[in-house]
Amino acid sequence: MSTTVKTCFKCQAVKPITEFYVHPQMGDGRLNKCKECTKRDVAKNYRDNVAHYAKYEQKRFQDSRRKIKLREYQRNSRNKDPQKASAYTITSNAIRDGKLVRKPCEVCGMEPAEAHHDDYSKPLDVRWLCRVHHLEHHGKVAYELSVGANA
């Protein structure tokens, strides 16, 4: 019998079954911890072991297949939105040449801040946001934020 809801053992919330990762070794085929709790635990583990993961990522990037995949991904991203890629390049060059000066995050004052474009057709018209607020602005969650805070 297939169920449509499940209770997370960690937060005790009853959630739709789609809010649990697939796990073939579990009785119902889904992990007993919801995706939200799993992501939080993974982020905490990363923060607690940041030196280990930095070393792991450095070694992982040495793989030639990974380098090829990264270049392919970057090429596809640039081709998918050439105006965005152009704005990024123009902004980076302006920062390098001193024509555009980095400022602290306009929300929290944290440095370093990233350039955010509200309009890619105006590449030098940027807002400065820290990584967390930049991701939040785009509707994403910055699980990796506290890596720097606790390191």
VOMI-806902 format. One record per atom (N, C-alpha, C): x, y, z. Coordinates in steps of 0.05 Angstrom, whole numbers, padded with zeros to 5 digits, always signed. Layout:
<pts>
XYZ ...
</pts>
This chain:
<pts>
+00017-00024+00000 +00000+00000+00000 +00018+00025+00000 +00013+00043-00018 +00028+00067-00021 +00016+00090-00005 +00032+00104+00011 +00022+00126+00027 +00030+00152+00014 +00015+00173+00018 +00021+00199+00006 +00034+00219+00025 +00034+00212+00051 +00047+00229+00071 +00066+00212+00089 +00084+00226+00103 +00103+00212+00120 +00112+00231+00142 +00119+00221+00165 +00128+00237+00187 +00159+00236+00189 +00171+00260+00189 +00200+00262+00192 +00208+00255+00221 +00227+00237+00224 +00235+00229+00251 +00250+00252+00265 +00261+00270+00250 +00277+00292+00261 +00260+00315+00271 +00243+00326+00253 +00227+00350+00260 +00198+00342+00268 +00191+00317+00265 +00165+00307+00271 +00142+00318+00254 +00149+00332+00233 +00128+00344+00215 +00118+00322+00196 +00092+00324+00191 +00079+00306+00172 +00079+00320+00145 +00092+00308+00126 +00096+00321+00100 +00089+00302+00077 +00084+00313+00053 +00079+00296+00030 +00104+00278+00025 +00099+00255+00015 +00120+00235+00010 +00142+00246-00008 +00135+00265-00026 +00154+00277-00044 +00174+00295-00029 +00169+00301-00004 +00188+00317+00012 +00209+00300+00026 +00210+00274+00018 +00230+00256+00029 +00246+00244+00005 +00273+00243+00008 +00289+00232-00013 +00284+00202-00017 +00287+00193-00042 +00284+00165-00049 +00308+00150-00036 +00302+00128-00024 +00324+00112-00011 +00315+00082-00013 +00327+00067-00031 +00318+00040-00037 +00320+00021-00013 +00336+00027+00007 +00339+00008+00029 +00318+00013+00051 +00302+00033+00048 +00281+00038+00068 +00256+00023+00060 +00241+00015+00080 +00217-00001+00076 +00198+00010+00055 +00193+00037+00056 +00175+00049+00038 +00189+00062+00014 +00216+00058+00013 +00231+00069-00010 +00238+00098-00006 +00233+00110+00017 +00240+00138+00022 +00255+00141+00048 +00273+00160+00050 +00288+00165+00074 +00268+00174+00096 +00275+00169+00121 +00257+00175+00143 +00260+00204+00153 +00279+00219+00141 +00284+00246+00148 +00276+00263+00124 +00261+00285+00128 +00252+00302+00106 +00276+00315+00092 +00271+00325+00068 +00292+00338+00052 +00303+00362+00067 +00286+00378+00079 +00294+00402+00094 +00314+00395+00116 +00307+00375+00132 +00324+00366+00154 +00350+00354+00144 +00348+00339+00122 +00372+00327+00110 +00391+00348+00100 +00380+00369+00086 +00397+00390+00077 +00410+00405+00100 +00395+00410+00121 +00406+00423+00144 +00429+00407+00157 +00425+00381+00159 +00446+00363+00170 +00471+00362+00153 +00467+00361+00127 +00489+00360+00108 +00505+00386+00110 +00491+00409+00112 +00505+00435+00114 +00520+00436+00141 +00509+00426+00162 +00523+00426+00188 +00548+00408+00187 +00545+00385+00174 +00568+00367+00171 +00590+00381+00155 +00582+00395+00134 +00602+00409+00117 +00616+00430+00134 +00600+00446+00149 +00612+00467+00166 +00632+00455+00186 +00624+00433+00199 +00640+00420+00219 +00665+00407+00208 +00665+00402+00182 +00688+00388+00170 +00698+00403+00145 +00698+00429+00146 +00704+00445+00123 +00732+00440+00112 +00752+00435+00128 +00779+00430+00119 +00780+00404+00103 +00766+00384+00112 +00764+00358+00098 +00752+00362+00071 +00729+00376+00069 +00716+00379+00044 +00731+00397+00025 +00746+00417+00035 +00762+00434+00018 +00783+00417+00004 +00796+00400+00020 +00817+00382+00009 +00804+00362-00011 +00781+00352-00005 +00767+00333-00022 +00760+00347-00049 +00749+00371-00048 +00742+00386-00073 +00766+00392-00089 +00788+00400-00076 +00813+00406-00090 +00823+00382-00106 +00822+00359-00093 +00831+00334-00106 +00811+00326-00128 +00786+00329-00123 +00765+00322-00142 +00768+00339-00168 +00775+00364-00165 +00777+00382-00188 +00801+00375-00206 +00820+00359-00196 +00843+00352-00212 +00836+00331-00234 +00813+00318-00231 +00805+00298-00251 +00799+00312-00277 +00812+00303-00299 +00809+00315-00325 +00780+00314-00335 +00766+00292-00328 +00737+00290-00337 +00721+00312-00324 +00727+00318-00299 +00712+00339-00284 +00717+00366-00296 +00743+00371-00304 +00750+00397-00316 +00735+00400-00343 +00734+00379-00358 +00720+00380-00384 +00690+00386-00380 +00678+00372-00360 +00649+00377-00354 +00644+00405-00345 +00663+00416-00329 +00660+00444-00319 +00661+00463-00343 +00680+00460-00361 +00682+00477-00384 +00657+00475-00401 +00647+00451-00404 +00622+00446-00420 +00598+00461-00407 +00596+00458-00380 +00575+00472-00366 +00577+00502-00369 +00601+00513-00367 +00605+00542-00369 +00598+00551-00397 +00606+00536-00418 +00600+00543-00445 +00570+00543-00450 +00557+00522-00440 +00527+00520-00443 +00513+00544-00429 +00523+00551-00405 +00511+00573-00391 +00514+00599-00406 +00538+00604-00417 +00543+00628-00433 +00525+00629-00458 +00522+00606-00471 +00506+00604-00495 +00476+00607-00489 +00468+00598-00465 +00440+00599-00457 +00431+00628-00453 +00448+00644-00441 +00442+00672-00435 +00466+00690-00441 +00470+00696-00466 +00494+00712-00474 +00495+00740-00462 +00471+00752-00458 +00471+00779-00446 +00480+00778-00417 +00473+00758-00403 +00481+00754-00375 +00512+00750-00374 +00522+00733-00392 +00550+00727-00393 +00566+00752-00400 +00556+00768-00418 +00569+00793-00426 +00569+00813-00402 +00547+00815-00388 +00546+00833-00365 +00566+00824-00344 +00568+00798-00339 +00587+00788-00320 +00616+00795-00328 +00623+00792-00353 +00650+00797-00363 +00656+00827-00361 +00637+00844-00369 +00641+00873-00368 +00645+00882-00339 +00628+00871-00321 +00630+00878-00293 +00657+00869-00281 +00665+00845-00287 +00691+00835-00277 +00714+00852-00287 +00713+00859-00313 +00735+00875-00324 +00735+00903-00311 +00711+00915-00306 +00710+00941-00294 +00721+00941-00265 +00715+00919-00251 +00726+00916-00223 +00756+00914-00225 +00766+00897-00243 +00795+00893-00246 +00809+00919-00253 +00796+00935-00271 +00809+00960-00281 +00804+00984-00262 +00789+00980-00240 +00784+01001-00221 +00762+01020-00229 +00747+01014-00250 +00725+01030-00259 +00700+01026-00242 +00699+01003-00229 +00677+00996-00212 +00689+00986-00186 +00681+00997-00163 +00692+00990-00138 +00672+00974-00121 +00682+00951-00111 +00665+00934-00094 +00657+00949-00069 +00632+00945-00061 +00622+00957-00037 +00612+00935-00019 +00607+00941+00007 +00596+00921+00025 +00567+00914+00016 +00557+00892+00026 +00529+00884+00021 +00510+00906+00030 +00492+00913+00012 +00473+00935+00018 +00452+00926+00039 +00450+00901+00045 +00431+00891+00065 +00444+00889+00093 +00467+00876+00094 +00479+00871+00120 +00506+00884+00125 +00518+00895+00104 +00544+00908+00106 +00568+00890+00105 +00563+00864+00100 +00584+00844+00100 +00601+00847+00075 +00627+00840+00078 +00645+00839+00055 +00657+00812+00053 +00664+00802+00030 +00661+00814+00004 +00632+00811-00006 +00625+00829-00023 +00598+00828-00035 +00601+00822-00064 +00579+00811-00075 +00578+00804-00104 +00561+00824-00119 +00568+00828-00144 +00552+00847-00161 +00527+00833-00170 +00504+00846-00165 +00478+00835-00174 +00467+00854-00195 +00459+00843-00218 +00447+00859-00239 +00417+00856-00238 +00402+00878-00236 +00373+00878-00239 +00366+00878-00269 +00385+00888-00285 +00381+00890-00314 +00407+00885-00328 +00409+00862-00342 +00435+00855-00354 +00442+00873-00377 +00424+00889-00387 +00430+00907-00409 +00445+00932-00398 +00447+00934-00371 +00463+00955-00359 +00484+00942-00341 +00506+00933-00353 +00525+00916-00339 +00540+00930-00316 +00542+00957-00317 +00556+00971-00295 +00537+00982-00274 +00511+00977-00278 +00491+00985-00258 +00486+00961-00240 +00500+00959-00218 +00499+00936-00201 +00491+00943-00172 +00480+00924-00158 +00475+00926-00129 +00495+00906-00117 +00505+00913-00093 +00525+00896-00080 +00511+00880-00058 +00512+00854-00060 +00500+00836-00041 +00520+00814-00033 +00520+00807-00007 +00536+00785+00002 +00525+00759-00011 +00539+00737-00009 +00531+00712-00021 +00503+00704-00011 +00498+00706+00015 +00473+00698+00026 +00450+00714+00015 +00452+00741+00016 +00431+00758+00007 +00427+00756-00023 +00449+00751-00038 +00447+00748-00067 +00430+00723-00073 +00437+00701-00059 +00421+00676-00064 +00392+00680-00055 +00388+00693-00032 +00360+00697-00023 +00345+00714-00043 +00358+00734-00055 +00345+00751-00075 +00335+00734-00099 +00350+00713-00105 +00342+00696-00127 +00325+00672-00118 +00316+00673-00093 +00298+00652-00083 +00312+00627-00076 +00337+00628-00070 +00352+00604-00063 +00361+00606-00034 +00368+00583-00022 +00377+00583+00006 +00407+00579+00007 +00420+00594+00023 +00449+00593+00025 +00457+00574+00048 +00456+00548+00043 +00464+00529+00064 +00493+00531+00070 +00509+00539+00050 +00538+00540+00054 +00547+00565+00068 +00529+00584+00074 +00537+00609+00086 +00552+00606+00112 +00542+00590+00130 +00555+00589+00156 +00582+00575+00155 +00590+00565+00132 +00617+00553+00129 +00638+00574+00137 +00635+00598+00125 +00654+00619+00131 +00651+00630+00159 +00627+00630+00169 +00621+00641+00196 +00635+00624+00218 +00636+00598+00214 +00647+00581+00235 +00676+00572+00230 +00686+00579+00207 +00713+00569+00200 +00735+00586+00213 
</pts>
